[in-house]
Amino acid sequence: MKMSRQCSRNACQRPAVATLTYDYGDSTAVLGPISTQAEPHAYDLCDVHAERLTVPRGWQVVRLATEFEPAPPSPDDLEALAAAVREASRYVPQRVAGVGSAAPVTHAEEPVGRPAFRIVKGGLDD
C-alpha cells in the first residue's frame, strides 16, 4: 500500500515534497510545495531533487518555498489504510489439530475439490 507520492525521478524511491511545473511560454520552471493532487503535467520531487533542480540556459526558476516538508496524510491515504485494516481483519485464525489455541493464517488455503489443471494427452512429448 502506497501512503505517499514518490519522487518522479527515475529509480528514486524517496517521498515527494515539492511539485515542479513548467511555463514554456515564459521559459520558467516553478517549484513549490507538493500539490494536493497528482497532476499529469507536473512532476513531484523529493527534497534532494528539489534542492538540485537545474533548468536550461535562459530559463528562470521560481521557488515558492525554500524548505519543503512531506504532505500530511490525505483522506485518500486514510481510506486506503482503513481498507487494509478491514481486509486484514477478514482472515480468521484456524485451529491446529490437537492444540486448543488458534494458529495464525500465513497463506491462503488451497480449495478442496477438482484441481485447477489436468493432464491432456496428445502434447509434444506424446
ABEGO torsion letter per residue (X at the ends): XBABBBBABBGBABBBABBBBBBAAAGBBBBBBBBABBBAABBBBBAAAAAABBBBBGBBBBBABABBBBBBBBAAAAAAAAAAAAAAAABBBBBBBGBABBBBBABBBBBBEBBABBBBBGBAAX
